[in-house]
Amino acid sequence: MTDTPLTRATSSSGYFYTFLLVAGNKSVKAATRIRNIPSFVSLFSALGTGAIVRYTKHIKPLLMAGFLIEVLGLGESSYAQSVCSFTSGH
């Protein structure tokens, strides 16, 4: 598998919980809460977006905005990983 920002973001997500426990020195309760934040936020984002679409009847601008946010998030994640690996000497 080639090393791209998308594969780095998805393949490392399985290790995030362990990373929080070991390297982040978080308690089990804190690591679980941190790991569950994306699910919690996406629930309310979906409800809000659904309400906006229902009342405005326009979905394309929201789809474009969501895509842009997703791409920027993956780019930021990839950039942060490359900067951290560059400064750590790996």
N, C-alpha and C positions, 0 to 999 in steps of 0.2 A: 504494500500500500504506500502510495506517495505521501509525503509530508506536506500537507496544506493547512491553512488556518482552520478549515472546517474539520479535518480529521484530528487536528490537535485539540480543538475545543470539545469534540464529542468523545474522543478516546480517553482524555484525562478526567472527564467528569465522574467516572467510576471510582477514581482514587481521591476525589475531593474530600470525602468524609474522613478517610484515613489521614489525609494530609492535615485536616483541621485538628484531629486528635493528637497526632504526633508532632508535626512541625509547628502547628499553630497553638499548641498547648491549650486547647479548648476542652471543656468538660463534655461529656456525652450529650448532656442536655443542650449546651450552647451549639455544638457541632450539628446536632439534629435540627435545631431552629435555623441555623444558617443554611443548611442544605435544603430546607423546605421553603425558603423565601421565594425562589422563582415560581413555584407552584401557587403559592398564596397570591403573589402579585399578578400572575397570569389569569387567575380566576376573576379578580376584580377588573382587570383590563378587558377581558372578554365581555363581562357584563356591561361595562361602560361603553365599549365599542358597539355592542349590540343595541344599546339604547340610542346611541347616536345614529346608527344606520336606520333604525326603525323610524325615527322622527325626521331625519333629513332625506332619506331615500337615496343617499349617495354612498356607494361603497368603494369606488375606485380611489378617491383621495386617501381613505383610511388604509386601503391595501398598500398603496404606494408609500405612505408614511411608515407602516409596519415593516415593509421590506427594507426601507432605508435605515430604520432603527436596528433591525437584525444585522444588516451588513456592517453598520458602524460598530455594533457590539462585537461582532466576530473580528473585525479589523483591530479594534482596541485590544481585544484579548490576545490576538496574535502579536501585536506590537509589544504588549507588556511582557509576553513570554520571551520574545526575542531580546528585549532589553535586559530582562533578568538573567537569561542564559549568557548574554554577552558580558555582563558585569561580574558574574560569578566565575567566569573562566572555563565554563564547560563548552 
